[in-house]
């Protein structure tokens, strides 16, 4: 861990992912006279995401998933909070749980969050999706949830988040922060796969 941080990584998992990415970049070298740039690009991108998804088994704590499943089962109201690409994960979560008859409200802005301040109750569950867990909406959602003595779940790619100690369930997903040429949607596939995993645990 000390070595990983010394060379610029946040932890061992990020270092390991970079090593996997490097090995794959060597394995994916092909003859330019045979392959087209499009095929090469498709292969590289799909392999990168495949490698990140494979890390889920080692990075994600199953105990925290089971905690979240129980929290969903007993909550009177559930709200999913996220902005930009994280809000897409909230919407996917909402539609996924509708098939179980569970209604999840989606909060996509700080303004929306402020309007439900007085509506938050002790038996409510707030699920936060955030890559960094540093956005203003994250801090506000945590503050409101804790003030109401509600249950708090955080799903993030930031294993070093200070909120880990106060969350009732804290789930870390593999980071996509070291992908090159990132788009605003770069974390969406990882969140999506996690939600499918969560659904599997819930329905088991």
Backbone as ProteinMPNN parsed JSONL, in Angstrom:
{"seq_chain_A": "XXXXXXXXXXXXXXXXXXXXXXXXXXXXXXXXXXXXXXXXXXXXXXXXXXXXXXXXXXXXXXXXXXXXXXXXXXXXXXXXXXXXXXXXXXXXXXXXXXXXXXXXXXXXXXXXXXXXXXXXXXXXXXXXXXXXXXXXXXXXXXXXXXXXXXXXXXXXXXXXXXXXXXXXXXXXXXXXXXXXXXXXXXXXXXXXXXXXXXXXXXXX", "coords_chain_A": {"N_chain_A": [[0.825, -1.199, 0.0], [1.934, 1.238, 0.807], [3.913, 1.548, -1.15], [2.299, 1.72, -3.491], [0.906, 4.123, -3.025], [3.064, 5.81, -2.912], [3.954, 5.908, -5.547], [1.932, 7.275, -6.728], [-0.718, 6.311, -6.753], [-4.096, 5.84, -5.456], [-4.534, 3.627, -3.98], [-4.067, -0.008, -3.551], [-5.841, -1.389, -5.29], [-6.343, 0.392, -7.406], [-3.759, 0.567, -8.472], [-3.407, -2.102, -9.253], [-5.414, -2.324, -11.209], [-4.374, -0.602, -13.155], [-2.12, -1.999, -13.908], [-3.283, -4.279, -15.064], [-4.581, -3.054, -17.184], [-2.361, -2.156, -18.633], [-1.097, -4.557, -19.379], [-3.099, -5.634, -21.004], [-3.103, -3.737, -23.022], [-0.776, -4.328, -24.317], [-1.295, -6.929, -25.189], [-3.253, -6.419, -27.023], [-2.141, -5.354, -29.247], [-2.062, -5.129, -32.704], [-1.537, -5.944, -36.19], [-1.397, -3.157, -38.157], [-1.908, -3.135, -40.834], [-3.722, -5.091, -41.233], [-5.917, -4.8, -39.47], [-8.61, -2.465, -38.927], [-8.777, 0.959, -37.77], [-11.204, 1.359, -36.394], [-12.045, -1.189, -35.478], [-9.907, -1.791, -33.799], [-10.181, 0.239, -31.861], [-12.737, -0.343, -30.789], [-12.221, -2.827, -29.653], [-10.284, -2.155, -27.724], [-11.662, -0.375, -25.994], [-13.827, -1.981, -25.108], [-12.424, -4.034, -23.858], [-11.168, -2.636, -21.795], [-13.366, -1.871, -20.174], [-14.313, -4.385, -19.591], [-12.235, -5.404, -18.042], [-12.392, -3.715, -15.815], [-14.909, -4.389, -14.809], [-14.464, -7.035, -14.11], [-12.955, -6.667, -11.86], [-14.792, -6.167, -9.907], [-15.576, -8.327, -8.288], [-13.472, -8.569, -6.525], [-13.225, -6.064, -5.406], [-15.727, -5.086, -4.483], [-17.545, -5.262, -1.486], [-19.257, -7.93, -0.273], [-20.744, -8.102, 2.071], [-21.59, -5.507, 2.486], [-23.327, -5.164, 0.368], [-25.36, -6.95, 1.093], [-26.235, -5.669, 3.391], [-27.356, -3.347, 2.265], [-29.429, -4.475, 0.776], [-31.124, -5.417, 2.833], [-31.743, -2.981, 3.991], [-33.231, -1.786, 1.967], [-35.432, -3.47, 1.945], [-36.716, -2.93, 4.382], [-37.205, -0.236, 4.452], [-39.4, 2.589, 4.57], [-39.728, 4.725, 2.794], [-37.817, 5.365, -0.128], [-35.089, 7.093, -1.443], [-33.119, 7.951, -4.207], [-30.115, 9.505, -4.853], [-28.31, 11.565, -7.057], [-26.13, 13.121, -9.505], [-25.653, 14.25, -12.91], [-23.892, 11.774, -14.613], [-24.248, 9.976, -12.53], [-26.903, 10.277, -11.889], [-28.2, 8.863, -13.84], [-27.753, 6.28, -13.041], [-29.332, 6.275, -10.77], [-31.871, 6.457, -11.925], [-31.951, 4.034, -13.313], [-31.894, 2.288, -11.143], [-34.347, 2.915, -9.975], [-36.244, 2.082, -11.979], [-35.588, -0.604, -12.1], [-36.361, -1.616, -9.601], [-39.059, -1.217, -9.63], [-40.294, -3.417, -10.684], [-40.51, -5.047, -8.535], [-42.412, -3.87, -7.123], [-41.568, -1.728, -5.657], [-41.201, 1.611, -4.952], [-38.968, 4.076, -5.87], [-37.827, 7.249, -5.316], [-36.249, 9.682, -7.357], [-33.649, 11.951, -6.999], [-32.187, 14.637, -8.485], [-30.889, 17.048, -8.301], [-29.511, 19.746, -6.317], [-31.388, 21.605, -5.564], [-33.811, 20.17, -5.741], [-33.35, 18.38, -3.699], [-33.325, 19.983, -1.415], [-35.989, 20.653, -1.193], [-37.241, 18.46, -0.091], [-36.569, 18.35, 2.5], [-38.115, 18.616, 4.971], [-39.63, 16.4, 4.695], [-38.227, 14.099, 5.119], [-37.876, 11.16, 7.015], [-37.4, 9.018, 9.919], [-37.534, 6.317, 9.195], [-36.798, 6.282, 6.556], [-34.847, 5.67, 3.595], [-31.872, 6.758, 2.158], [-30.159, 6.589, -0.815], [-27.097, 7.14, -2.18], [-25.522, 7.791, -5.202], [-22.356, 8.329, -6.374], [-19.415, 9.197, -8.035], [-17.064, 10.374, -6.925], [-17.912, 11.094, -4.4], [-17.861, 13.668, -3.445], [-19.365, 15.794, -4.256], [-21.512, 18.692, -3.893], [-24.21, 17.998, -3.567], [-24.03, 15.504, -2.444], [-22.951, 15.99, 0.115], [-25.052, 17.506, 1.182], [-27.214, 15.711, 1.065], [-26.337, 13.757, 2.836], [-26.214, 15.242, 5.193], [-28.971, 15.977, 5.566], [-30.159, 13.447, 5.759], [-28.949, 12.323, 8.04], [-29.719, 14.19, 9.953], [-32.397, 13.616, 10.146], [-32.334, 11.162, 11.224], [-32.405, 9.068, 9.45], [-31.701, 6.231, 7.251], [-28.612, 5.691, 5.637], [-27.047, 5.066, 2.569], [-24.15, 4.749, 0.642], [-22.847, 4.671, -2.575], [-19.999, 4.468, -4.302], [-16.947, 5.339, -6.124], [-14.817, 6.085, -4.781], [-12.693, 5.033, -2.592], [-11.467, 6.189, -0.479], [-13.127, 7.946, 0.735], [-14.313, 10.187, 3.238], [-16.778, 9.806, 4.228], [-17.277, 7.214, 4.734], [-17.297, 6.251, 7.348], [-19.65, 7.182, 8.454], [-21.77, 6.255, 6.998], [-24.5, 3.941, 6.712], [-24.423, 1.802, 5.059], [-21.743, 1.198, 2.893], [-20.536, 1.188, -0.224], [-17.975, 0.341, -2.369], [-17.022, 0.733, -5.675], [-15.141, -0.472, -8.547], [-12.739, 1.843, -9.798], [-12.978, 4.204, -12.487], [-11.38, 6.229, -13.023], [-8.822, 6.378, -14.106], [-9.04, 5.923, -16.801], [-8.326, 6.812, -20.14], [-9.283, 9.614, -22.224], [-11.868, 10.2, -21.179], [-15.461, 10.284, -21.031], [-18.555, 11.953, -20.182], [-20.092, 9.851, -19.512], [-18.582, 7.811, -18.524], [-18.595, 6.31, -16.128], [-21.03, 5.082, -16.026], [-21.511, 2.399, -17.122], [-20.327, 0.825, -15.111], [-21.751, 1.423, -12.758], [-24.204, 0.466, -13.7], [-23.807, -2.312, -13.989], [-23.363, -2.939, -11.32], [-25.915, -2.405, -10.235], [-27.412, -4.423, -11.427], [-26.253, -6.592, -10.141], [-27.041, -6.025, -7.53], [-29.831, -6.312, -7.781], [-29.935, -9.045, -8.29], [-29.09, -10.088, -5.792], [-31.158, -9.112, -4.204], [-33.392, -10.445, -5.176], [-32.813, -13.04, -4.63]], "CA_chain_A": [[0.0, 0.0, 0.0], [2.825, 2.409, 0.846], [4.53, 1.671, -2.473], [1.277, 2.184, -4.441], [0.649, 5.543, -2.784], [4.299, 6.535, -3.215], [4.067, 6.099, -7.001], [0.865, 8.131, -7.225], [-2.049, 5.7, -6.78], [-4.854, 6.013, -4.213], [-4.486, 2.372, -3.234], [-3.607, -1.182, -4.282], [-6.774, -1.759, -6.362], [-6.108, 1.267, -8.555], [-2.477, 0.134, -9.037], [-3.639, -3.4, -9.904], [-6.163, -2.072, -12.424], [-3.478, -0.009, -14.141], [-1.265, -3.089, -14.395], [-4.113, -5.083, -15.968], [-4.801, -2.246, -18.386], [-1.113, -2.127, -19.376], [-0.903, -5.879, -19.983], [-4.07, -5.76, -22.093], [-2.718, -2.87, -24.129], [0.267, -5.069, -25.05], [-1.933, -8.081, -25.837], [-4.173, -5.972, -28.071], [-1.405, -4.795, -30.387], [-2.305, -5.902, -33.921], [-0.953, -5.43, -37.419], [-2.228, -2.071, -38.676], [-2.269, -3.424, -42.222], [-4.815, -6.058, -41.239], [-7.071, -4.297, -38.719], [-8.985, -1.074, -39.123], [-8.781, 1.713, -36.505], [-12.474, 1.197, -35.709], [-12.025, -2.471, -34.776], [-8.93, -1.664, -32.731], [-10.761, 1.083, -30.819], [-13.821, -1.092, -30.152], [-11.591, -3.849, -28.822], [-9.616, -1.545, -26.574], [-12.657, 0.155, -25.051], [-14.572, -3.088, -24.501], [-11.515, -4.742, -22.961], [-10.975, -1.799, -20.604], [-14.535, -2.007, -19.309], [-14.363, -5.777, -19.145], [-11.262, -5.541, -16.953], [-12.915, -3.018, -14.633], [-16.032, -5.178, -14.281], [-13.9, -8.228, -13.479], [-12.434, -6.28, -10.547], [-15.899, -6.031, -8.958], [-15.587, -9.437, -7.337], [-12.426, -8.354, -5.526], [-13.343, -4.737, -4.804], [-17.021, -4.88, -3.812], [-17.738, -6.031, -0.257], [-20.564, -8.59, -0.306], [-21.47, -7.788, 3.31], [-22.225, -4.197, 2.322], [-24.463, -5.377, -0.537], [-26.41, -7.583, 1.896], [-26.765, -4.607, 4.253], [-28.212, -2.488, 1.448], [-30.626, -5.254, 0.448], [-31.997, -5.381, 4.011], [-32.208, -1.599, 4.161], [-34.283, -1.578, 0.963], [-36.6, -4.259, 2.333], [-37.42, -2.402, 5.559], [-37.423, 1.212, 4.342], [-40.745, 3.037, 4.22], [-39.515, 5.495, 1.562], [-36.445, 5.29, -0.621], [-34.701, 8.143, -2.386], [-31.804, 7.777, -4.827], [-29.566, 10.831, -5.111], [-27.146, 11.589, -7.948], [-26.137, 14.158, -10.541], [-24.996, 13.942, -14.189], [-23.913, 10.338, -14.916], [-24.753, 9.243, -11.369], [-28.368, 10.324, -11.897], [-28.646, 7.778, -14.714], [-27.764, 5.084, -12.196], [-30.517, 6.401, -9.916], [-33.046, 6.124, -12.749], [-31.927, 2.592, -13.559], [-32.284, 1.652, -9.887], [-35.79, 3.131, -9.819], [-36.99, 1.219, -12.888], [-35.304, -2.004, -11.773], [-37.122, -2.036, -8.418], [-40.493, -1.132, -9.891], [-40.824, -4.759, -10.96], [-40.784, -5.663, -7.233], [-43.419, -3.047, -6.478], [-40.899, -0.77, -4.769], [-41.078, 2.934, -5.563], [-37.786, 4.831, -5.462], [-37.804, 8.613, -5.851], [-34.924, 10.083, -7.847], [-33.312, 13.354, -6.744], [-31.092, 14.891, -9.422], [-30.299, 18.377, -8.132], [-29.474, 20.255, -4.948], [-32.657, 22.286, -5.333], [-34.802, 19.123, -5.458], [-33.031, 17.797, -2.397], [-33.721, 20.928, -0.37], [-37.457, 20.698, -1.071], [-37.75, 17.304, 0.662], [-35.972, 18.428, 3.838], [-39.088, 18.351, 6.027], [-40.322, 15.13, 4.403], [-37.371, 12.98, 5.502], [-38.265, 10.542, 8.279], [-36.446, 8.071, 10.491], [-37.564, 5.026, 8.512], [-36.495, 6.494, 5.145], [-33.514, 5.272, 3.13], [-31.275, 7.573, 1.105], [-29.072, 5.908, -1.527], [-26.331, 8.129, -2.939], [-24.575, 7.344, -6.217], [-21.406, 9.399, -6.681], [-18.079, 8.694, -8.361], [-16.071, 10.888, -5.986], [-18.549, 11.36, -3.094], [-17.419, 14.998, -3.009], [-20.254, 16.819, -4.802], [-22.335, 19.398, -2.904], [-25.454, 17.267, -3.335], [-23.69, 14.388, -1.557], [-22.841, 16.532, 1.473], [-26.38, 17.932, 1.626], [-28.02, 14.501, 1.272], [-25.855, 13.136, 4.075], [-26.645, 16.111, 6.295], [-30.415, 15.86, 5.76], [-30.483, 12.079, 6.2], [-28.504, 12.148, 9.423], [-30.554, 15.048, 10.812], [-33.7, 12.966, 10.308], [-32.057, 9.811, 11.743], [-32.695, 8.085, 8.408], [-30.64, 5.288, 6.875], [-27.788, 6.237, 4.555], [-26.198, 4.153, 1.795], [-23.329, 5.462, -0.341], [-22.225, 3.822, -3.594], [-19.007, 5.375, -4.854], [-15.695, 4.776, -6.613], [-13.785, 6.705, -3.958], [-12.516, 4.199, -1.4], [-10.887, 7.01, 0.586], [-14.119, 8.931, 1.178], [-14.459, 10.367, 4.686], [-18.152, 9.454, 4.6], [-17.347, 5.769, 4.967], [-17.54, 5.977, 8.755], [-20.99, 7.579, 8.891], [-22.793, 5.587, 6.18], [-25.001, 2.674, 7.24], [-23.784, 0.85, 4.138], [-20.793, 1.938, 2.062], [-20.131, 0.249, -1.267], [-16.949, 0.878, -3.265], [-16.939, 0.082, -6.985], [-13.861, -0.221, -9.22], [-12.64, 3.202, -10.32], [-12.718, 4.419, -13.908], [-10.713, 7.532, -13.076], [-7.587, 6.373, -14.886], [-9.276, 5.698, -18.223], [-8.02, 7.97, -20.974], [-10.366, 10.131, -23.079], [-13.133, 9.941, -20.498], [-16.648, 11.051, -21.373], [-19.412, 12.128, -19.008], [-20.781, 8.595, -19.239], [-17.599, 6.757, -18.32], [-18.869, 5.474, -14.971], [-22.371, 4.514, -16.126], [-21.53, 0.931, -17.227], [-19.953, 0.205, -13.84], [-22.943, 1.544, -11.915], [-25.256, -0.403, -14.251], [-23.504, -3.706, -13.629], [-23.604, -3.081, -9.878], [-27.355, -2.457, -9.99], [-27.839, -5.781, -11.791], [-25.79, -7.451, -9.043], [-27.936, -5.737, -6.394], [-31.123, -6.942, -8.09], [-29.736, -10.493, -8.118], [-29.086, -10.357, -4.351], [-32.479, -8.809, -3.659], [-34.369, -11.453, -5.621], [-32.362, -14.396, -4.248]], "C_chain_A": [[0.866, 1.259, 0.0], [3.478, 2.638, -0.502], [3.537, 2.243, -3.484], [1.028, 3.676, -4.279], [1.87, 6.395, -3.126], [4.421, 6.827, -4.7], [2.835, 6.777, -7.597], [-0.53, 7.543, -7.285], [-2.746, 5.895, -5.436], [-4.82, 4.751, -3.355], [-4.076, 1.218, -4.127], [-4.504, -1.532, -5.462], [-6.571, -0.911, -7.607], [-4.809, 0.885, -9.261], [-2.657, -1.162, -9.829], [-4.387, -3.225, -11.224], [-5.275, -1.513, -13.525], [-2.545, -1.063, -14.737], [-2.015, -3.964, -15.4], [-4.311, -4.349, -17.289], [-3.551, -2.243, -19.266], [-0.867, -3.457, -20.093], [-1.845, -6.063, -21.167], [-3.702, -4.9, -23.293], [-1.624, -3.523, -24.966], [-0.36, -6.215, -25.841], [-2.796, -7.678, -27.026], [-3.473, -5.338, -29.264], [-1.612, -5.698, -31.606], [-1.644, -5.228, -35.106], [-1.879, -4.379, -38.019], [-2.665, -2.321, -40.108], [-3.447, -4.386, -42.327], [-6.073, -5.482, -40.606], [-7.352, -2.838, -39.046], [-8.959, -0.359, -37.788], [-10.058, 1.517, -35.707], [-12.484, -0.084, -34.881], [-11.073, -2.403, -33.592], [-9.515, -0.864, -31.57], [-11.866, 0.351, -30.063], [-13.243, -2.132, -29.193], [-10.967, -3.274, -27.57], [-10.618, -1.073, -25.532], [-13.395, -0.98, -24.347], [-13.702, -3.873, -23.525], [-11.269, -3.963, -21.673], [-12.143, -1.965, -19.637], [-14.676, -3.428, -18.783], [-13.424, -5.998, -17.966], [-11.756, -4.879, -15.672], [-14.02, -3.851, -13.979], [-15.53, -6.438, -13.571], [-13.36, -7.927, -12.083], [-13.526, -6.209, -9.485], [-15.863, -7.109, -7.882], [-14.576, -9.233, -6.215], [-12.601, -7.048, -4.762], [-14.609, -4.588, -3.965], [-17.166, -5.828, -2.624], [-19.153, -6.613, -0.23], [-21.395, -8.27, 0.936], [-22.208, -6.457, 3.183], [-23.42, -4.289, 1.365], [-25.641, -5.96, 0.248], [-27.05, -6.579, 2.859], [-27.756, -3.749, 3.477], [-29.513, -3.202, 1.081], [-31.62, -5.216, 1.612], [-32.564, -3.993, 4.245], [-33.345, -1.288, 3.189], [-35.57, -2.287, 1.392], [-37.399, -3.619, 3.464], [-37.756, -0.909, 5.444], [-38.868, 1.532, 3.968], [-40.707, 3.831, 2.919], [-38.058, 5.397, 1.174], [-36.21, 6.419, -1.617], [-33.3, 7.862, -2.889], [-31.312, 9.142, -5.273], [-28.334, 10.723, -6.008], [-27.266, 12.701, -8.964], [-25.339, 13.678, -11.753], [-25.044, 12.432, -14.441], [-24.438, 9.5, -13.76], [-26.279, 9.231, -11.332], [-28.946, 9.255, -12.824], [-28.697, 6.467, -13.945], [-28.977, 5.092, -11.283], [-31.784, 5.999, -10.675], [-33.1, 4.63, -13.038], [-32.368, 1.833, -12.308], [-33.793, 1.744, -9.692], [-36.586, 2.153, -10.692], [-36.776, -0.259, -12.575], [-36.174, -2.477, -10.608], [-38.627, -1.886, -8.586], [-41.098, -2.506, -10.132], [-41.052, -5.544, -9.666], [-41.847, -4.878, -6.463], [-42.851, -2.028, -5.514], [-40.689, 0.54, -5.514], [-39.861, 3.644, -4.986], [-37.832, 6.202, -6.128], [-36.379, 8.97, -6.251], [-34.742, 11.581, -7.645], [-32.061, 13.68, -7.545], [-30.466, 16.282, -9.297], [-30.356, 18.792, -6.674], [-30.788, 20.931, -4.592], [-33.76, 21.284, -4.987], [-34.605, 18.562, -4.056], [-33.503, 18.692, -1.258], [-35.232, 20.935, -0.143], [-38.008, 19.532, -0.252], [-37.224, 17.277, 2.092], [-36.953, 18.001, 4.932], [-39.814, 17.022, 5.848], [-39.515, 13.916, 4.841], [-37.724, 12.474, 6.89], [-37.238, 9.487, 8.7], [-36.401, 6.744, 9.738], [-37.365, 5.161, 6.998], [-35.063, 6.063, 4.838], [-33.074, 6.208, 2.016], [-30.104, 6.812, 0.503], [-28.375, 6.934, -2.414], [-25.408, 7.421, -3.925], [-23.644, 8.522, -6.531], [-20.029, 8.811, -6.928], [-17.081, 9.093, -7.28], [-16.589, 11.042, -4.562], [-18.133, 12.711, -2.538], [-18.363, 16.111, -3.454], [-21.104, 17.439, -3.688], [-23.605, 18.636, -2.559], [-25.23, 16.078, -2.402], [-23.65, 14.871, -0.111], [-24.213, 16.912, 2.033], [-27.267, 16.721, 1.927], [-27.62, 13.795, 2.564], [-26.34, 13.931, 5.281], [-28.134, 15.939, 6.6], [-30.803, 14.487, 6.3], [-30.121, 11.873, 7.661], [-29.324, 12.992, 10.391], [-31.92, 14.417, 11.087], [-33.576, 11.563, 10.901], [-32.433, 8.722, 10.75], [-31.497, 7.185, 8.137], [-29.932, 5.799, 5.632], [-26.941, 5.156, 3.895], [-25.452, 4.966, 0.741], [-22.671, 4.45, -1.271], [-21.289, 4.713, -4.383], [-17.815, 4.606, -5.429], [-14.503, 5.354, -5.847], [-13.647, 5.945, -2.644], [-11.991, 4.995, -0.212], [-11.882, 8.015, 1.15], [-14.248, 8.966, 2.703], [-15.854, 9.964, 5.161], [-18.315, 7.972, 4.935], [-17.767, 5.457, 6.406], [-18.969, 6.289, 9.183], [-22.111, 6.897, 8.109], [-23.214, 4.274, 6.827], [-24.598, 1.513, 6.335], [-22.948, 1.671, 3.17], [-20.201, 0.974, 1.048], [-19.16, 0.932, -2.227], [-16.931, 0.05, -4.54], [-15.576, 0.362, -7.603], [-13.858, 1.152, -9.889], [-12.377, 3.224, -11.818], [-11.906, 5.694, -14.099], [-9.454, 7.546, -13.931], [-7.785, 5.916, -16.327], [-8.943, 6.961, -19.001], [-9.247, 8.351, -21.805], [-11.737, 9.861, -22.459], [-14.254, 10.803, -21.051], [-17.473, 11.196, -20.104], [-20.083, 10.82, -18.611], [-19.835, 7.474, -18.824], [-17.89, 5.839, -17.138], [-20.202, 4.738, -15.059], [-22.356, 2.986, -16.266], [-21.202, 0.23, -15.914], [-21.12, 0.262, -12.86], [-24.03, 0.576, -12.375], [-25.043, -1.858, -13.872], [-23.752, -3.923, -12.144], [-25.094, -3.209, -9.572], [-27.909, -3.835, -10.347], [-27.435, -6.785, -10.716], [-26.697, -7.285, -7.829], [-29.296, -6.39, -6.579], [-31.036, -8.461, -7.875], [-29.787, -10.866, -6.625], [-30.473, -10.149, -3.75], [-33.482, -9.916, -3.984], [-34.012, -12.874, -5.195], [-33.184, -14.946, -3.086]], "O_chain_A": [[0.578, 2.223, -0.71], [3.591, 3.776, -0.957], [3.88, 3.145, -4.248], [0.948, 4.411, -5.264], [1.745, 7.538, -3.566], [4.936, 7.877, -5.082], [2.695, 6.853, -8.818], [-1.445, 8.182, -7.806], [-2.095, 6.088, -4.409], [-5.05, 4.807, -2.147], [-3.774, 1.41, -5.305], [-4.011, -1.926, -6.518], [-6.62, -1.419, -8.728], [-4.746, 0.874, -10.49], [-2.129, -1.305, -10.931], [-4.066, -3.867, -12.225], [-5.4, -1.898, -14.688], [-2.224, -1.021, -15.924], [-1.476, -4.342, -16.44], [-4.222, -4.939, -18.366], [-3.651, -2.318, -20.491], [-0.479, -3.482, -21.261], [-1.446, -6.582, -22.209], [-3.952, -5.276, -24.438], [-1.547, -3.305, -26.175], [-0.014, -6.451, -26.999], [-3.045, -8.481, -27.925], [-4.125, -4.843, -30.184], [-1.363, -6.902, -31.535], [-1.239, -4.068, -35.025], [-3.024, -4.682, -38.355], [-3.679, -1.782, -40.552], [-4.089, -4.487, -43.373], [-7.171, -5.65, -41.136], [-6.449, -2.078, -39.395], [-9.106, -1.008, -36.752], [-10.019, 1.507, -34.477], [-12.883, -0.07, -33.716], [-11.387, -2.895, -32.508], [-9.358, -1.253, -30.413], [-11.926, 0.415, -28.836], [-13.718, -2.292, -28.069], [-11.104, -3.835, -26.483], [-10.456, -1.332, -24.34], [-13.569, -0.948, -23.129], [-14.182, -4.327, -22.486], [-11.174, -4.547, -20.594], [-11.947, -2.172, -18.439], [-15.112, -3.636, -17.651], [-13.768, -6.691, -17.009], [-11.566, -5.41, -14.578], [-14.061, -3.998, -12.758], [-16.095, -6.857, -12.561], [-13.309, -8.809, -11.226], [-13.226, -6.192, -8.291], [-16.093, -6.831, -6.705], [-14.797, -9.673, -5.087], [-12.18, -6.933, -3.611], [-14.571, -4.032, -2.867], [-16.94, -7.033, -2.739], [-20.132, -5.868, -0.172], [-22.62, -8.178, 0.854], [-23.311, -6.297, 3.706], [-24.408, -3.574, 1.532], [-26.78, -5.52, 0.089], [-28.253, -6.632, 3.112], [-28.851, -3.457, 3.957], [-30.579, -2.587, 1.079], [-32.815, -5.008, 1.404], [-33.717, -3.841, 4.647], [-34.307, -0.608, 3.547], [-36.666, -1.754, 1.217], [-38.623, -3.747, 3.506], [-38.513, -0.383, 6.26], [-39.481, 0.837, 3.158], [-41.549, 3.637, 2.043], [-37.174, 5.351, 2.029], [-37.021, 6.664, -2.51], [-32.397, 7.569, -2.106], [-32.013, 9.855, -5.991], [-27.438, 9.913, -5.767], [-28.365, 13.173, -9.255], [-24.468, 12.816, -11.638], [-26.133, 11.859, -14.48], [-25.01, 8.432, -13.977], [-26.884, 8.294, -10.811], [-30.066, 8.793, -12.61], [-29.582, 5.641, -14.171], [-29.587, 4.05, -11.043], [-32.648, 5.299, -10.147], [-34.173, 4.028, -13.011], [-33.118, 0.86, -12.395], [-34.438, 0.774, -9.294], [-37.492, 1.478, -10.204], [-37.68, -1.072, -12.764], [-36.668, -3.605, -10.619], [-39.391, -2.383, -7.759], [-42.267, -2.74, -9.826], [-41.708, -6.586, -9.683], [-42.143, -5.179, -5.306], [-43.565, -1.519, -4.65], [-40.072, 0.568, -6.579], [-39.735, 3.797, -3.771], [-37.871, 6.303, -7.355], [-35.421, 8.605, -5.568], [-35.576, 12.381, -8.069], [-31.003, 13.089, -7.326], [-29.609, 16.65, -10.099], [-31.146, 18.261, -5.894], [-31.249, 20.844, -3.454], [-34.545, 21.507, -4.065], [-35.564, 18.305, -3.329], [-34.023, 18.205, -0.254], [-35.697, 21.192, 0.967], [-39.136, 19.61, 0.235], [-37.412, 16.295, 2.809], [-36.644, 17.116, 5.73], [-40.527, 16.572, 6.745], [-40.058, 12.814, 4.927], [-37.857, 13.258, 7.83], [-36.341, 9.123, 7.94], [-35.346, 6.115, 9.653], [-37.724, 4.257, 6.244], [-34.19, 6.088, 5.705], [-33.804, 6.427, 1.05], [-29.171, 6.432, 1.21], [-28.998, 7.525, -3.296], [-24.614, 6.562, -3.54], [-24.111, 9.594, -6.914], [-19.532, 8.019, -6.128], [-16.338, 8.251, -6.775], [-15.801, 11.113, -3.619], [-18.057, 12.896, -1.324], [-18.175, 17.263, -3.064], [-21.379, 16.798, -2.674], [-24.034, 18.622, -1.406], [-26.13, 15.689, -1.658], [-24.234, 14.252, 0.778], [-24.504, 16.672, 3.205], [-27.987, 16.707, 2.926], [-28.475, 13.295, 3.296], [-26.816, 13.363, 6.264], [-28.516, 15.775, 7.759], [-31.658, 14.37, 7.177], [-30.903, 11.31, 8.428], [-29.595, 12.569, 11.515], [-32.523, 14.656, 12.133], [-34.572, 10.858, 11.063], [-32.743, 7.596, 11.139], [-30.425, 7.357, 8.716], [-30.567, 6.279, 4.693], [-26.212, 4.425, 4.566], [-26.052, 5.775, 0.033], [-22.026, 3.502, -0.824], [-21.744, 5.628, -5.07], [-17.69, 3.395, -5.247], [-13.346, 5.143, -6.212], [-14.397, 6.186, -1.698], [-12.059, 4.535, 0.928], [-11.507, 8.855, 1.967], [-14.287, 7.929, 3.365], [-16.081, 9.8, 6.36], [-19.383, 7.542, 5.371], [-18.509, 4.504, 6.646], [-19.456, 5.727, 10.164], [-23.272, 6.954, 8.512], [-22.392, 3.575, 7.419], [-24.45, 0.38, 6.793], [-23.388, 2.713, 2.684], [-19.46, 0.058, 1.405], [-19.475, 1.963, -2.82], [-16.837, -1.176, -4.496], [-14.918, 1.332, -7.226], [-14.857, 1.568, -10.475], [-11.654, 2.382, -12.35], [-11.765, 6.179, -15.221], [-9.055, 8.598, -14.43], [-6.82, 5.561, -17.005], [-9.253, 8.065, -18.553], [-10.127, 7.528, -22.055], [-12.645, 9.361, -23.122], [-14.018, 11.928, -21.491], [-17.131, 10.626, -19.068], [-20.587, 10.695, -17.495], [-20.238, 6.312, -18.775], [-17.464, 4.684, -17.15], [-20.473, 3.856, -14.243], [-23.131, 2.322, -15.578], [-21.738, -0.841, -15.632], [-21.44, -0.732, -12.208], [-24.697, -0.057, -11.556], [-25.981, -2.553, -13.481], [-24.284, -4.959, -11.744], [-25.49, -4.029, -8.743], [-28.778, -4.356, -9.647], [-28.181, -7.716, -10.415], [-27.075, -8.261, -7.182], [-29.849, -6.958, -5.637], [-31.961, -9.073, -7.341], [-30.443, -11.836, -6.244], [-30.908, -10.917, -2.891], [-34.317, -10.272, -3.153], [-34.803, -13.8, -5.373], [-32.945, -16.067, -2.636]]}, "name": "protein", "num_of_chains": 1, "seq": "XXXXXXXXXXXXXXXXXXXXXXXXXXXXXXXXXXXXXXXXXXXXXXXXXXXXXXXXXXXXXXXXXXXXXXXXXXXXXXXXXXXXXXXXXXXXXXXXXXXXXXXXXXXXXXXXXXXXXXXXXXXXXXXXXXXXXXXXXXXXXXXXXXXXXXXXXXXXXXXXXXXXXXXXXXXXXXXXXXXXXXXXXXXXXXXXXXXXXXXXXXXX"}
